[in-house]
């Protein structure tokens, strides 16, 4: 299977290509800082990796992109590039849940020897919030336990079902340097949860892609869409002023003596 995958929804730009030759799967990867540069650097970087692999876009079975949640600009960049390349090459598009890719990156890094486990994937959403979703794996496939949500880091709690209750719990993502011990601070179980820095890497997306394709998740280019979760990227002036006024009202008045 020949696949191209890329993600620009975080602070990094991740690209990977895999193809099967003589019965062997070969992979090429490229990761650099992304952010604002991704909109100009993504297409040249993709073409460079494709050239290394000796593949033409028309030879791909699908183009995979990190569909979010994540940076608004990064998600739009990835989706539009995936659509444009897919239109030109006449190949399908596979939108891969970015939080599932984080979970897979963590599983591959830290739990590859485990038969089963539960991973809560976390991505920094800015504005003192995180994107999160929880998945269970049984060694063969992933199951979503809790879909993508937006919340304050301390309010995160473990979500389980009977089949995953005894499985090791892993917190994974790019939020720990930002929010530290605030992450899942209200859940005592978090004290024993392993924490792994992970990202929605293109290589993780390539590992997920075969099962997603087999499940019929690929779509034509015009139907590929990002998943934003949050519908706004900044607080309004009125909201900031209201928060400031509320904080001041909640502060006890100073007591002075005569």
Residue frames relative to the residue before (quaternion, step in Angstrom):
aa qw qx qy qz dx dy dz
X 1.0000 0.0000 0.0000 0.0000 0.00 0.00 0.00
X 0.2192 -0.7747 0.5838 0.1047 3.56 -0.93 0.96
X 0.0652 0.8206 -0.5569 0.1106 3.56 -0.58 1.17
X 0.1607 -0.7257 0.6601 0.1086 3.52 -1.27 0.66
X 0.0052 0.7925 -0.6092 0.0271 3.59 -0.94 0.90
X 0.1014 0.7894 -0.6034 0.0496 3.56 -1.12 0.66
X 0.1103 -0.7760 0.6199 0.0373 3.52 -1.26 0.62
X 0.0015 0.7885 -0.6149 0.0131 3.56 -1.00 0.89
X 0.4126 0.7552 -0.4274 0.2772 3.58 1.21 0.45
X 0.7069 0.3616 -0.2531 0.5527 3.59 1.28 -0.03
X 0.7389 -0.3949 0.2918 0.4615 3.57 -1.24 -0.37
X 0.7027 0.4075 -0.2579 0.5232 3.59 1.31 -0.09
X 0.2971 -0.6995 0.6184 0.1999 3.52 -1.30 0.50
X 0.0347 -0.8213 0.5676 -0.0450 3.57 -0.54 1.20
X 0.0088 -0.7933 0.6062 -0.0566 3.56 -0.84 1.07
X 0.0885 0.7848 -0.6112 0.0518 3.58 -1.04 0.73
X 0.1209 -0.7606 0.6356 0.0533 3.52 -1.20 0.69
X 0.0119 -0.7817 0.6228 0.0314 3.57 -1.03 0.73
X 0.0249 0.7739 -0.6328 0.0063 3.54 -1.20 0.57
X 0.3772 -0.7110 0.5509 0.2209 3.55 -1.24 0.48
X 0.0592 0.7901 -0.6043 0.0840 3.54 -0.73 1.13
X 0.8359 -0.0133 -0.0498 0.5464 3.54 -0.80 1.08
X 0.7117 -0.4779 0.2490 0.4506 3.54 1.01 0.86
X 0.6597 0.4820 -0.3051 0.4892 3.58 1.29 0.03
X 0.3569 -0.7223 0.5527 0.2131 3.57 -0.98 0.90
X 0.0785 -0.7876 0.6110 0.0138 3.55 -0.80 1.06
X 0.1073 -0.8122 0.5730 0.0220 3.57 -1.06 0.76
X 0.1285 -0.7543 0.6412 0.0584 3.53 -1.19 0.77
X 0.0885 -0.8187 0.5673 0.0045 3.59 -0.89 0.94
X 0.0320 -0.7695 0.6377 0.0094 3.52 -1.27 0.56
X 0.0707 0.7945 -0.5973 0.0836 3.59 -0.69 1.09
X 0.0945 0.7765 -0.6147 0.1013 3.55 -0.87 1.03
X 0.6363 -0.4621 0.4071 0.4646 3.59 -1.23 0.12
X 0.2299 -0.7997 0.5449 0.1038 3.56 -0.96 0.86
X 0.2962 0.7743 -0.5355 0.1610 3.55 -0.33 -1.25
X 0.8458 -0.1241 0.1006 0.5090 3.56 -1.00 -0.84
X 0.6246 0.5697 -0.3411 0.4111 3.61 1.13 -0.59
X 0.5303 0.6721 -0.4054 0.3204 3.58 1.16 -0.53
X 0.6352 0.5640 -0.3448 0.3994 3.60 0.96 -0.79
X 0.7412 0.3668 -0.2223 0.5165 3.59 1.11 -0.59
X 0.7258 0.4672 -0.2407 0.4438 3.58 1.08 -0.68
X 0.5574 0.6698 -0.3938 0.2926 3.60 1.09 -0.60
X 0.7069 0.4662 -0.2952 0.4424 3.61 0.68 -1.01
X 0.6624 0.4791 -0.3378 0.4665 3.67 0.80 -0.80
X 0.6506 0.5121 -0.3248 0.4571 3.59 1.01 -0.76
X 0.6257 0.5260 -0.3375 0.4669 3.60 1.00 -0.77
X 0.6758 0.4926 -0.3010 0.4583 3.58 0.84 -0.95
X 0.6254 0.5393 -0.3362 0.4528 3.57 1.11 -0.67
X 0.6713 0.4752 -0.2996 0.4835 3.59 0.93 -0.86
X 0.6277 0.5300 -0.3369 0.4600 3.60 1.01 -0.75
X 0.6393 0.5149 -0.3213 0.4722 3.57 1.04 -0.76
X 0.6227 0.5313 -0.3423 0.4613 3.61 0.99 -0.76
X 0.7069 0.4559 -0.2560 0.4763 3.55 1.00 -0.86
X 0.3937 -0.7297 0.4764 0.2925 3.57 1.21 -0.30
X 0.5224 0.6350 -0.4011 0.4037 3.57 1.14 0.67
X 0.3028 -0.6932 0.6193 0.2105 3.51 -1.24 0.59
X 0.6221 -0.5574 0.3899 0.3876 3.58 -1.12 0.59
X 0.6417 0.5479 -0.3231 0.4286 3.59 1.04 -0.77
X 0.6488 0.5252 -0.3183 0.4494 3.59 1.22 -0.38
X 0.5194 0.6578 -0.4067 0.3634 3.59 1.27 -0.09
X 0.4101 -0.6802 0.5496 0.2591 3.55 -1.18 0.62
X 0.7825 -0.1101 0.0671 0.6091 3.59 1.20 -0.48
X 0.2814 -0.6969 0.6287 0.1999 3.52 -1.36 0.41
X 0.1493 -0.8098 0.5658 0.0410 3.58 -0.62 1.17
X 0.0133 0.7945 -0.6071 -0.0051 3.57 -1.03 0.74
X 0.5244 -0.6154 0.4862 0.3314 3.55 -1.20 0.60
X 0.2266 -0.8457 0.4751 0.0883 3.55 -0.32 1.29
X 0.6447 -0.5200 0.3320 0.4513 3.59 1.23 -0.07
X 0.4896 -0.0238 -0.8346 -0.2514 1.37 -2.51 0.01
X 0.1840 0.7656 -0.5999 0.1421 3.51 -1.30 0.42
X 0.7923 -0.2568 0.2275 0.5045 3.53 -1.26 -0.49
X 0.5186 -0.6506 0.4531 0.3201 3.59 -0.83 0.98
X 0.7045 0.4652 -0.2746 0.4603 3.57 0.75 -1.05
X 0.6569 0.5217 -0.3086 0.4484 3.57 0.97 -0.85
X 0.6606 0.5036 -0.3096 0.4627 3.58 0.97 -0.82
X 0.6506 0.5040 -0.3170 0.4713 3.57 0.96 -0.83
X 0.6290 0.5353 -0.3352 0.4532 3.58 1.01 -0.79
X 0.6883 0.4868 -0.2897 0.4531 3.58 0.80 -1.01
X 0.6761 0.5005 -0.3034 0.4476 3.56 0.88 -0.91
X 0.6851 0.4881 -0.2992 0.4503 3.59 0.84 -0.92
X 0.6437 0.5017 -0.3264 0.4769 3.60 1.02 -0.73
X 0.6326 0.5232 -0.3326 0.4641 3.60 0.96 -0.82
X 0.6616 0.5050 -0.3078 0.4610 3.58 0.93 -0.88
X 0.6776 0.5089 -0.2982 0.4393 3.56 0.86 -0.96
X 0.6781 0.4788 -0.2914 0.4754 3.57 0.90 -0.91
X 0.6649 0.5129 -0.3034 0.4502 3.57 0.98 -0.86
X 0.6116 0.5366 -0.3473 0.4662 3.59 1.03 -0.75
X 0.7092 0.4818 -0.2683 0.4391 3.54 0.81 -1.03
X 0.7526 0.3855 -0.2024 0.4939 3.57 1.01 -0.80
X 0.3324 -0.7651 0.4825 0.2670 3.58 1.31 -0.25
X 0.4735 0.6214 -0.4744 0.4058 3.56 0.81 1.11
X 0.5576 -0.6241 0.4228 0.3476 3.61 -1.12 0.50
X 0.3522 -0.7105 0.5747 0.2021 3.52 -1.36 0.37
X 0.1417 -0.7697 0.6185 0.0695 3.54 -1.08 0.83
X 0.2000 -0.7695 0.5993 0.0932 3.57 -0.56 1.22
X 0.1317 -0.8145 0.5641 0.0325 3.59 -0.55 1.18
X 0.4946 -0.6573 0.4905 0.2877 3.56 -0.83 1.04
X 0.4249 -0.7360 0.4648 0.2485 3.59 -0.60 1.12
X 0.6504 0.5074 -0.3252 0.4624 3.60 1.04 -0.70
X 0.6127 0.5162 -0.3514 0.4844 3.60 1.07 -0.61
X 0.6352 0.5181 -0.3284 0.4693 3.58 1.04 -0.73
X 0.6063 0.5288 -0.3492 0.4805 3.61 1.08 -0.66
X 0.6540 0.5137 -0.3113 0.4599 3.58 0.92 -0.91
X 0.6687 0.4922 -0.2989 0.4704 3.58 0.95 -0.85
X 0.6193 0.5341 -0.3432 0.4620 3.59 1.02 -0.75
X 0.6736 0.4876 -0.2899 0.4738 3.58 0.99 -0.87
X 0.6332 0.5285 -0.3360 0.4547 3.58 0.96 -0.83
X 0.6770 0.5004 -0.2906 0.4548 3.56 0.90 -0.94
X 0.6958 0.4821 -0.2626 0.4632 3.56 1.08 -0.78
X 0.8540 0.2188 -0.0476 0.4696 3.54 0.73 -1.11
X 0.7969 0.2919 -0.1468 0.5081 3.61 1.09 -0.54
X 0.2766 0.8070 -0.4922 0.1734 3.57 1.18 0.41
X 0.6803 0.4683 -0.2931 0.4816 3.59 1.19 -0.45
X 0.5815 0.5905 -0.3677 0.4218 3.59 1.27 -0.17
X 0.4525 -0.6747 0.5136 0.2759 3.54 -1.08 0.76
X 0.8027 0.0194 0.0340 0.5951 3.58 1.02 -0.81
X 0.1267 0.7922 -0.5910 0.0839 3.54 -1.23 0.43
X 0.3185 -0.7068 0.5964 0.2082 3.53 -1.37 0.20
X 0.0676 -0.7998 0.5964 -0.0006 3.56 -0.82 1.04
X 0.1562 -0.7330 0.6545 0.1003 3.53 -0.94 0.97
X 0.2044 -0.7998 0.5594 0.0750 3.54 -0.49 1.26
X 0.0754 -0.8158 0.5724 -0.0329 3.55 -0.88 1.03
X 0.0064 -0.7767 0.6298 -0.0050 3.54 -0.96 0.91
X 0.5248 -0.6462 0.4593 0.3100 3.55 -1.00 0.88
X 0.1705 -0.8019 0.5690 0.0642 3.57 -0.71 1.13
X 0.4395 -0.6761 0.4536 0.3794 3.59 1.34 0.01
X 0.7698 0.3765 -0.2534 0.4488 3.58 -1.32 -0.19
X 0.6272 -0.5848 0.3191 0.4035 3.59 1.08 0.85
X 0.6337 0.4976 -0.3411 0.4842 3.59 1.10 0.67
X 0.2340 -0.7505 0.6005 0.1464 3.54 -1.33 0.35
X 0.3707 -0.6386 0.6127 0.2817 3.52 -1.32 0.44
X 0.0532 0.8210 -0.5661 0.0515 3.58 -0.88 0.81
X 0.0722 0.7440 -0.6636 0.0307 3.52 -1.32 0.52
X 0.2463 -0.7768 0.5648 0.1302 3.57 -1.11 0.67
X 0.0646 -0.7968 0.6004 -0.0224 3.52 -0.96 1.02
X 0.2169 -0.7339 0.6251 0.1534 3.56 -1.24 0.56
X 0.0965 -0.7766 0.6165 0.0862 3.55 -1.11 0.63
X 0.2402 -0.7878 0.5557 0.1132 3.56 -1.12 0.69
X 0.6890 -0.4623 0.2731 0.4868 3.54 1.20 0.43
X 0.7758 0.2911 -0.1598 0.5365 3.56 1.18 -0.49
X 0.8212 -0.0127 0.0401 0.5691 3.58 1.01 -0.71
X 0.4512 -0.6630 0.5355 0.2649 3.52 -1.37 0.38
X 0.0998 -0.7589 0.6402 0.0658 3.54 -1.20 0.68
X 0.3706 -0.7266 0.5330 0.2252 3.57 -0.84 0.94
X 0.2068 -0.7818 0.5795 0.1010 3.57 -0.79 1.07
X 0.7883 0.0073 0.0267 0.6146 3.55 1.10 -0.72
X 0.3949 -0.7614 0.4692 0.2103 3.57 -0.63 1.14
X 0.7432 -0.4280 0.2888 0.4256 3.53 -1.33 0.24
X 0.0544 0.7880 -0.6073 0.0851 3.54 -0.92 1.00
X 0.3137 -0.7158 0.5944 0.1893 3.53 -1.34 0.32
X 0.1959 0.7966 -0.5480 0.1637 3.58 -0.71 1.04
X 0.5951 -0.5143 0.4560 0.4164 3.54 -1.34 0.12
X 0.5985 -0.6306 0.3452 0.3536 3.62 -0.89 0.87
X 0.6750 0.5143 -0.3172 0.4234 3.63 0.95 -0.75
X 0.6551 0.5423 -0.3125 0.4233 3.60 1.16 -0.48
X 0.4545 0.6860 -0.4505 0.3462 3.58 1.27 -0.03
X 0.0162 0.7755 -0.6310 0.0121 3.58 -1.00 0.87
X 0.5878 -0.5763 0.4260 0.3754 3.54 -1.21 0.44
X 0.1602 -0.7542 0.6315 0.0818 3.53 -1.06 0.88
X 0.0530 0.8125 -0.5761 0.0720 3.58 -0.67 1.05
X 0.1777 -0.7046 0.6594 0.1928 3.48 -1.41 0.05
X 0.7457 -0.4447 0.2368 0.4360 3.59 -1.19 0.35
X 0.6811 0.4990 -0.2981 0.4452 3.59 1.00 -0.76
X 0.7567 0.3626 -0.2052 0.5039 3.61 1.20 -0.38
X 0.4051 0.7627 -0.4472 0.2330 3.58 1.27 -0.11
X 0.7590 0.3695 -0.2021 0.4965 3.60 0.99 -0.76
X 0.4982 0.6609 -0.4269 0.3643 3.59 1.26 0.09
X 0.5698 -0.5831 0.4363 0.3808 3.61 -1.09 0.55
X 0.2904 -0.7597 0.5636 0.1444 3.55 -1.06 0.86
X 0.0843 -0.7969 0.5983 -0.0006 3.52 -0.85 1.04
X 0.2042 -0.7311 0.6376 0.1310 3.56 -1.02 0.88
X 0.0351 0.8322 -0.5468 0.0845 3.57 -0.63 1.08
X 0.4588 0.6832 -0.4946 0.2795 3.55 -1.04 0.76
X 0.5875 -0.5824 0.4382 0.3516 3.56 -1.26 -0.43
X 0.4974 0.7114 -0.3772 0.3227 3.60 1.23 0.42
X 0.5571 0.6761 -0.3838 0.2919 3.59 1.13 -0.47
X 0.6501 0.4969 -0.3267 0.4730 3.60 1.02 -0.68
X 0.6727 0.4987 -0.2874 0.4649 3.58 1.15 -0.62
X 0.8328 0.2325 -0.0794 0.4960 3.58 0.76 -1.07
X 0.2933 -0.8167 0.4703 0.1606 3.59 1.27 -0.09
X 0.8438 -0.1535 0.1331 0.4967 3.56 -0.94 -0.94
X 0.4700 0.6564 -0.4571 0.3731 3.59 1.22 0.04
X 0.5711 0.6113 -0.3822 0.3926 3.58 1.14 -0.57
X 0.8517 -0.0619 -0.0196 0.5200 3.57 -0.70 1.19
X 0.2086 0.8255 -0.5027 0.1493 3.59 1.12 0.61
X 0.6909 0.4842 -0.2818 0.4569 3.61 1.13 -0.54
X 0.6659 0.4544 -0.3043 0.5075 3.61 1.28 0.04
X 0.3960 -0.7424 0.4857 0.2367 3.64 -0.47 1.14
X 0.6029 0.5811 -0.3608 0.4107 3.59 1.09 -0.62
X 0.5778 0.6107 -0.3750 0.3905 3.58 1.16 -0.51
X 0.5504 0.6334 -0.3935 0.3756 3.59 1.18 -0.48
X 0.7520 0.3563 -0.2022 0.5164 3.59 1.12 -0.63
X 0.5042 0.6599 -0.4240 0.3612 3.59 1.26 -0.05
X 0.4307 -0.6821 0.5275 0.2665 3.55 -0.97 0.85
X 0.2047 -0.7806 0.5822 0.0986 3.57 -1.02 0.83
X 0.0253 -0.8092 0.5848 -0.0497 3.54 -0.73 1.12
X 0.3683 -0.6914 0.5719 0.2434 3.56 -0.91 0.88
X 0.1222 0.7921 -0.5798 0.1464 3.55 -0.69 1.12
X 0.1692 -0.7734 0.6059 0.0788 3.55 -1.25 0.51
X 0.5394 -0.5965 0.4639 0.3715 3.60 -1.22 0.28
X 0.0392 -0.8547 0.5175 -0.0081 3.54 0.51 1.22
X 0.5961 -0.5749 0.4264 0.3638 3.53 -1.20 0.54
X 0.6286 0.5336 -0.3456 0.4480 3.60 1.03 -0.68
X 0.6143 0.5220 -0.3449 0.4808 3.60 1.09 -0.66
X 0.6381 0.5259 -0.3205 0.4621 3.57 1.01 -0.79
X 0.6353 0.5245 -0.3333 0.4585 3.59 1.01 -0.73
X 0.6467 0.5024 -0.3290 0.4702 3.62 1.04 -0.68
X 0.6788 0.4840 -0.2863 0.4722 3.59 1.09 -0.69
X 0.5785 0.6744 -0.3590 0.2858 3.56 1.03 -0.81
X 0.6560 0.5270 -0.3643 0.3990 3.68 0.72 -0.83
X 0.6753 0.4764 -0.3024 0.4750 3.60 0.91 -0.86
X 0.6528 0.5080 -0.3199 0.4620 3.60 0.99 -0.77
X 0.6446 0.5055 -0.3170 0.4779 3.57 1.01 -0.76
X 0.6478 0.5178 -0.3151 0.4614 3.57 0.98 -0.84
X 0.6807 0.4722 -0.2783 0.4861 3.58 1.17 -0.62
X 0.5450 -0.6659 0.3741 0.3459 3.58 1.28 0.16
X 0.3776 0.7666 -0.4516 0.2565 3.60 1.17 0.51
X 0.5364 0.6198 -0.4236 0.3856 3.63 1.17 -0.21
X 0.1076 -0.7855 0.6081 0.0397 3.56 -1.12 0.73
X 0.5859 -0.5300 0.4537 0.4122 3.54 -1.30 0.15
X 0.7077 -0.5106 0.2833 0.3979 3.56 -1.17 0.61
X 0.6916 0.5040 -0.3049 0.4179 3.61 0.86 -0.87
X 0.6933 0.4627 -0.2767 0.4782 3.60 1.22 -0.32
X 0.4842 0.6562 -0.4432 0.3722 3.60 1.24 0.07
X 0.0221 0.8149 -0.5757 0.0627 3.56 -0.79 1.02
X 0.4243 -0.6640 0.5394 0.2969 3.60 -1.15 0.55
X 0.3150 -0.7145 0.5901 0.2049 3.56 -1.32 0.31
X 0.2072 -0.8417 0.4910 0.0863 3.57 -0.26 1.29
X 0.2063 -0.7863 0.5376 0.2239 3.64 1.00 -0.87
X 0.7669 0.2322 -0.1448 0.5805 3.59 0.61 -1.08
X 0.2829 -0.7834 0.5320 0.1521 3.57 -0.98 0.87
X 0.7523 0.2431 -0.1981 0.5794 3.57 1.25 0.28
X 0.3250 -0.7798 0.5112 0.1584 3.57 -1.08 0.69
X 0.7938 0.1336 -0.0882 0.5867 3.60 1.23 -0.11
X 0.4875 -0.6403 0.5055 0.3111 3.53 -1.21 0.51
X 0.4939 -0.6494 0.4879 0.3103 3.55 -1.10 0.70
X 0.6614 -0.4863 0.3810 0.4253 3.56 -1.29 0.29
X 0.6441 0.5297 -0.3204 0.4494 3.58 0.97 -0.85
X 0.6531 0.5088 -0.3138 0.4649 3.58 0.99 -0.83
X 0.6575 0.5019 -0.3156 0.4649 3.58 0.95 -0.84
X 0.6585 0.5020 -0.3111 0.4664 3.60 0.98 -0.81
X 0.6410 0.5206 -0.3248 0.4611 3.59 1.02 -0.79
X 0.6417 0.5132 -0.3199 0.4716 3.60 1.00 -0.81
X 0.6521 0.5159 -0.3141 0.4581 3.58 0.97 -0.86
X 0.6589 0.5039 -0.3066 0.4668 3.58 0.97 -0.88
X 0.6464 0.5184 -0.3197 0.4596 3.58 1.00 -0.82
X 0.6535 0.5142 -0.3143 0.4579 3.57 1.00 -0.83
X 0.6574 0.5074 -0.3096 0.4632 3.57 1.01 -0.82
X 0.6521 0.5217 -0.3098 0.4545 3.57 1.04 -0.82
X 0.6811 0.4943 -0.2823 0.4605 3.54 1.14 -0.70
X 0.5958 0.5741 -0.3608 0.4304 3.61 1.25 -0.28
X 0.4554 -0.7016 0.4687 0.2841 3.60 -0.66 1.05
X 0.5082 -0.6475 0.4720 0.3159 3.57 -0.98 0.83
X 0.5396 -0.6259 0.4555 0.3311 3.55 -1.09 0.70
X 0.2951 -0.7487 0.5696 0.1672 3.57 -1.03 0.80
X 0.0811 -0.8089 0.5819 0.0201 3.56 -0.67 1.06
X 0.3883 -0.7157 0.5355 0.2240 3.52 -1.13 0.65
X 0.5524 -0.5972 0.4596 0.3563 3.58 -1.28 0.29
